[in-house]
Amino acid sequence: MALHVVFTEDGLPGWIGPEPRDGSEAVEKDLAFLTAHRRTAKGAWVKRAAAVAVAPSPEEQAAAAEAERALTQEARDAALRAALAAEADPMFFKWQREECRKEDWLDAVAAVKARYPNP
């Protein structure tokens, strides 16, 4: 079965389909072959070079590090808020009702913050 291919200027298959379309050529090759090869200007088929892994630039590395830091900070803040709500807020309301000392509430806040330091 022939596949219909539209080639780019570089000889790469830019479009591959089972039916003809404007600018396509019928090619008696299978899909795996077409995706692994390109056609030269003279019509010869040559294997495409393997993709080369490119190391991220310093800017990309810095952006990735900043994104990781932001995620870590967000997770820490959420855990801190939950712990303060569960442990320190009840002490605050007891202090407001004069059922405990202000220092007890502040100690509870300090204990929670010590468990969740800034990254």
Backbone as CSV, one residue per row, in Angstrom:
resi,resn,N_x,N_y,N_z,CA_x,CA_y,CA_z,C_x,C_y,C_z
1,MET,0.841,-1.174,0.000,0.000,0.000,0.000,0.886,1.237,0.000
2,ALA,0.636,2.136,-0.855,1.414,3.369,-0.945,0.852,4.398,0.023
3,LEU,1.760,5.095,0.678,1.378,6.221,1.512,1.605,7.493,0.708
4,HIS,0.849,8.504,1.013,1.005,9.787,0.335,1.721,10.721,1.297
5,VAL,2.773,11.375,0.757,3.656,12.167,1.597,3.844,13.547,0.994
6,VAL,3.829,14.557,1.875,4.221,15.904,1.494,5.555,16.143,2.176
7,PHE,6.581,16.444,1.375,7.922,16.630,1.907,8.198,18.102,2.196
8,THR,9.001,18.354,3.241,9.462,19.706,3.531,10.630,20.028,2.612
9,GLU,11.124,21.243,2.674,12.272,21.634,1.856,13.510,20.818,2.217
10,ASP,13.588,20.338,3.458,14.731,19.550,3.913,14.625,18.076,3.524
11,GLY,13.542,17.699,2.869,13.358,16.306,2.479,12.713,15.454,3.558
12,LEU,12.213,16.099,4.611,11.546,15.368,5.693,10.069,15.211,5.369
13,PRO,9.498,14.065,5.723,8.057,13.918,5.533,7.316,14.883,6.468
14,GLY,6.665,15.874,5.892,5.930,16.854,6.688,4.497,16.431,6.943
15,TRP,3.961,15.645,6.038,2.607,15.122,6.182,2.598,13.740,5.557
16,ILE,1.972,12.786,6.236,1.849,11.418,5.730,0.399,10.999,5.902
17,GLY,-0.183,10.468,4.846,-1.566,10.031,4.948,-1.892,8.932,3.961
18,PRO,-3.033,8.293,4.130,-3.416,7.194,3.236,-4.012,7.681,1.916
19,GLU,-4.508,8.894,1.878,-5.160,9.445,0.677,-4.325,10.594,0.118
20,PRO,-4.361,10.797,-1.191,-3.611,11.910,-1.779,-4.168,13.258,-1.332
21,ARG,-3.276,14.233,-1.336,-3.680,15.601,-1.014,-2.819,16.524,-1.867
22,ASP,-3.171,17.777,-1.987,-2.413,18.709,-2.823,-0.944,18.703,-2.445
23,GLY,-0.087,18.465,-3.415,1.350,18.480,-3.194,1.921,17.180,-2.672
24,SER,1.091,16.151,-2.498,1.614,14.890,-1.962,2.105,13.991,-3.082
25,GLU,2.988,13.060,-2.694,3.521,12.071,-3.628,3.239,10.683,-3.062
26,ALA,2.957,9.747,-3.922,2.774,8.361,-3.492,4.153,7.757,-3.263
27,VAL,4.348,7.140,-2.093,5.638,6.556,-1.737,5.383,5.133,-1.266
28,GLU,6.162,4.183,-1.805,6.019,2.779,-1.432,6.927,2.440,-0.245
29,LYS,6.785,3.125,0.841,7.553,2.872,2.061,6.563,2.791,3.217
30,ASP,6.987,2.109,4.290,6.101,2.056,5.455,6.352,3.268,6.365
31,LEU,5.468,3.450,7.309,5.509,4.614,8.185,6.792,4.660,9.014
32,ALA,7.237,3.522,9.531,8.467,3.490,10.332,9.655,3.962,9.507
33,PHE,9.722,3.535,8.247,10.819,3.957,7.386,10.753,5.465,7.154
34,LEU,9.571,5.979,6.855,9.427,7.405,6.559,9.794,8.284,7.750
35,THR,9.465,7.842,8.949,9.776,8.661,10.120,11.249,8.589,10.495
36,ALA,11.977,7.590,9.998,13.392,7.432,10.338,14.328,7.922,9.238
37,HIS,13.785,8.320,8.090,14.620,8.726,6.961,14.161,10.065,6.395
38,ARG,15.042,10.645,5.578,14.676,11.826,4.809,15.126,11.591,3.372
39,ARG,14.595,12.374,2.471,14.930,12.214,1.066,15.793,13.395,0.630
40,THR,16.914,13.095,-0.027,17.805,14.159,-0.501,17.203,14.825,-1.725
41,ALA,17.839,15.915,-2.157,17.364,16.638,-3.336,17.430,15.764,-4.588
42,LYS,18.349,14.800,-4.607,18.486,13.895,-5.755,17.561,12.692,-5.665
43,GLY,16.800,12.561,-4.563,15.839,11.477,-4.418,16.342,10.282,-3.638
44,ALA,17.578,10.335,-3.152,18.104,9.222,-2.358,17.572,9.322,-0.929
45,TRP,17.365,8.151,-0.322,16.901,8.118,1.067,18.108,7.981,1.984
46,VAL,18.167,8.818,3.030,19.247,8.738,4.020,18.625,8.707,5.408
47,LYS,19.306,7.980,6.297,18.820,7.859,7.680,18.940,9.216,8.366
48,ARG,17.918,9.584,9.094,17.947,10.837,9.848,18.837,10.685,11.063
49,ALA,19.533,11.745,11.389,20.394,11.739,12.567,19.536,11.614,13.820
50,ALA,20.082,10.913,14.797,19.374,10.763,16.073,19.284,12.122,16.753
51,ALA,18.221,12.316,17.459,18.045,13.575,18.190,19.110,13.689,19.270
52,VAL,19.679,14.858,19.363,20.730,15.103,20.341,20.108,15.791,21.551
53,ALA,20.350,15.217,22.703,19.835,15.825,23.929,20.619,17.106,24.212
54,VAL,19.916,18.169,24.455,20.542,19.452,24.715,20.402,19.753,26.199
55,ALA,21.522,20.081,26.813,21.494,20.423,28.235,20.731,21.738,28.411
56,PRO,19.971,21.847,29.493,19.243,23.095,29.714,20.199,24.262,29.931
57,SER,19.782,25.428,29.480,20.601,26.627,29.633,20.591,27.053,31.108
58,PRO,21.525,27.906,31.503,21.504,28.405,32.884,20.182,29.088,33.238
59,GLU,19.590,29.776,32.275,18.300,30.433,32.531,17.204,29.395,32.777
60,GLU,17.215,28.314,31.986,16.221,27.253,32.171,16.434,26.535,33.501
61,GLN,17.691,26.315,33.866,17.990,25.692,35.158,17.515,26.582,36.304
62,ALA,17.750,27.884,36.177,17.317,28.823,37.221,15.793,28.854,37.313
63,ALA,15.122,28.825,36.170,13.652,28.831,36.172,13.113,27.555,36.801
64,ALA,13.733,26.414,36.511,13.295,25.147,37.105,13.519,25.153,38.609
65,ALA,14.664,25.685,39.043,14.953,25.762,40.480,13.955,26.682,41.179
66,GLU,13.613,27.787,40.538,12.649,28.726,41.128,11.261,28.085,41.208
67,ALA,10.873,27.348,40.176,9.577,26.672,40.200,9.542,25.633,41.309
68,GLU,10.624,24.891,41.492,10.700,23.892,42.567,10.630,24.568,43.928
69,ARG,11.329,25.701,44.069,11.311,26.434,45.332,9.900,26.942,45.634
70,ALA,9.215,27.448,44.607,7.858,27.959,44.794,6.908,26.839,45.214
71,LEU,7.043,25.657,44.608,6.197,24.521,44.986,6.461,24.089,46.426
72,THR,7.749,24.058,46.802,8.111,23.689,48.168,7.543,24.697,49.162
73,GLN,7.660,25.978,48.829,7.141,27.037,49.703,5.624,26.937,49.834
74,GLU,4.959,26.670,48.729,3.496,26.549,48.742,3.050,25.375,49.612
75,ALA,3.736,24.245,49.496,3.393,23.067,50.302,3.639,23.340,51.779
76,ARG,4.753,24.012,52.080,5.074,24.354,53.476,4.007,25.287,54.044
77,ASP,3.619,26.299,53.261,2.624,27.268,53.736,1.281,26.594,54.012
78,ALA,0.887,25.674,53.154,-0.380,24.969,53.355,-0.329,24.110,54.618
79,ALA,0.785,23.401,54.818,0.927,22.568,56.013,0.968,23.436,57.273
80,LEU,1.644,24.567,57.201,1.714,25.484,58.344,0.326,26.018,58.697
81,ARG,-0.415,26.458,57.684,-1.770,26.973,57.949,-2.650,25.907,58.593
82,ALA,-2.568,24.678,58.094,-3.389,23.600,58.649,-3.003,23.310,60.100
83,ALA,-1.717,23.286,60.380,-1.263,23.005,61.749,-1.619,24.145,62.691
84,LEU,-1.481,25.379,62.232,-1.866,26.516,63.082,-3.360,26.476,63.387
85,ALA,-4.157,26.157,62.377,-5.608,26.093,62.586,-5.976,24.988,63.566
86,ALA,-5.264,23.865,63.505,-5.600,22.735,64.368,-5.051,22.888,65.781
87,GLU,-3.883,23.530,65.935,-3.222,23.549,67.232,-3.181,24.919,67.909
88,ALA,-2.861,25.956,67.162,-2.678,27.269,67.784,-3.970,28.075,67.873
89,ASP,-4.824,27.953,66.871,-6.068,28.729,66.897,-6.934,28.409,68.117
90,PRO,-7.090,27.134,68.509,-7.869,26.871,69.721,-7.272,27.557,70.960
91,MET,-5.946,27.611,71.020,-5.300,28.291,72.151,-5.578,29.793,72.109
92,PHE,-5.618,30.359,70.900,-5.921,31.784,70.766,-7.311,32.087,71.325
93,PHE,-8.283,31.263,70.952,-9.642,31.517,71.423,-9.768,31.288,72.931
94,LYS,-9.015,30.331,73.461,-8.999,30.151,74.920,-8.402,31.381,75.589
95,TRP,-7.343,31.916,74.988,-6.735,33.133,75.550,-7.729,34.289,75.501
96,GLN,-8.505,34.419,74.405,-9.502,35.473,74.282,-10.590,35.344,75.360
97,ARG,-10.871,34.088,75.729,-11.879,33.857,76.777,-11.241,33.825,78.163
98,GLU,-9.956,34.123,78.238,-9.175,34.140,79.478,-9.150,32.769,80.151
99,GLU,-9.106,31.697,79.329,-9.002,30.342,79.854,-7.551,29.862,79.869
100,CYS,-6.648,30.617,79.213,-5.217,30.311,79.265,-4.441,31.611,79.110
101,ARG,-3.156,31.521,79.276,-2.327,32.723,79.185,-1.962,32.994,77.726
102,LYS,-1.624,34.250,77.442,-1.194,34.635,76.102,0.072,33.862,75.720
103,GLU,0.944,33.635,76.694,2.189,32.920,76.434,1.925,31.479,75.968
104,ASP,0.848,30.862,76.476,0.504,29.505,76.047,0.169,29.491,74.545
105,TRP,-0.598,30.496,74.138,-0.951,30.604,72.718,0.300,30.870,71.878
106,LEU,1.135,31.828,72.302,2.351,32.147,71.564,3.315,30.966,71.521
107,ASP,3.364,30.170,72.602,4.200,28.968,72.605,3.686,27.951,71.590
108,ALA,2.364,27.822,71.475,1.780,26.891,70.502,2.114,27.340,69.074
109,VAL,2.032,28.637,68.815,2.383,29.173,67.500,3.854,28.907,67.203
110,ALA,4.721,29.179,68.163,6.160,28.977,67.977,6.486,27.497,67.732
111,ALA,5.807,26.597,68.431,6.058,25.166,68.251,5.676,24.715,66.843
112,VAL,4.552,25.210,66.346,4.119,24.842,64.993,5.097,25.410,63.970
113,LYS,5.471,26.684,64.122,6.388,27.303,63.162,7.757,26.622,63.179
114,ALA,8.165,26.103,64.328,9.454,25.397,64.408,9.398,24.085,63.620
115,ARG,8.215,23.454,63.544,8.069,22.209,62.782,8.043,22.440,61.286
116,TYR,7.672,23.653,60.872,7.556,23.987,59.446,8.405,25.207,59.113
117,PRO,9.729,25.056,59.122,10.589,26.206,58.805,10.501,26.558,57.314
118,ASN,10.880,27.780,56.993,10.916,28.203,55.593,11.988,27.400,54.857
119,PRO,11.665,26.972,53.643,12.669,26.202,52.884,13.820,27.079,52.425
